[in-house]
Amino acid sequence: MASSEKVPRICKNGHQYYKSSDCNTCPTCEKANRPDNGFLSLLSAPARRALLHRDITTLEQLSAYSEKEILSLHGIGPSSIPKLKAALSASGLAFRQ
């Protein structure tokens, strides 16, 4: 198996970072953008980006989707679903059936 070489990059904010994949997400910017509270703060960065890409920023918006639809989003994995279900349940909501 060939090893991937990390390539230096600079984001639009001037942060230098190294990546071996084609992902252009700056780790420094991503850490600064992580919410301190709310259901999005419970998720990994890829899962959070997947929801934000669909403009899902509230639990009410999330409840309009089925679990299957959310799982189909790139970046959402099986470990995200229990966290999302718990957040929905705490607000008296659930995934659409």
Helices and strands as residue ranges (DSSP letters): E 7-10, E 16-19, H 27-33, G 39-42, H 45-53, H 59-62, H 67-71, H 80-90
